[in-house]
């Protein structure tokens, strides 16, 4: 999938947003990297994911240019 560049981050999508259940998105921080995880559509029951979360996108901090 293509990458998106913002002022602070470079985002690489791994899984399409429409493939995820609404309300299941979470952000996990690991140093300078953030991973957005979600539950696959149809597997979100009672506020819990029944099959395990999947990575939806990976965000890396963008280096500041001087």
N, C-alpha and C positions, 0 to 999 in steps of 0.2 A: 504494500500500500504506500501511497505517497507520503512525504513528510511535510509538516507545516512548520514554518519558522515565525516565531513571535519575538517581541522585544527581549524576553527573558529566557525562553525555552525553545528547544527543537523537539517537536512531537512526531513520533512514528507510530502510526496506527497499526495494530496487529489484528484486531477484530473489528468488524463494522459495528457501529453504534446500534443499528437496528437488530443485531443479533443478540442483544442483551436485554434483560428484563428491566423494566422501569423500577427505580428505587433501589437497585442493587449495586450501584457504583460506589466504589471506595478508593481512596488514594493511600498508597503505601510509600513511605519515604525511606530511601536508602542513600544516605550521604547527599551527593549532588543530583541524584537520579530519583525521579518519582514514577511509580507505576500505578496506572489506573486499572483496577480490576473490576469485573462485573460477573454476574451469574448469567449463564445462557438463557435465552428466552424459553419460557415454559417450565423452567426448573426452580423458580423462586416461589416457595410456599411458606406462608405464615411468617414472613420476615426472615427466612433462612434459605440458603442455597442447598439443594438436595444433592448436587453432584460435585461441588467445589467451584471456587471462583477461577476465572480465566483472565489473563492479561488482555486489556482492551487497547491500551496505548502506553508507550514509554516516553517519558519526558526527561530530557537532559538539559541541565543549565547551560545557557549559551555563554561563551567567553566574552567578556567585555573588551571592546576594541578601544584603544586610546587615541 
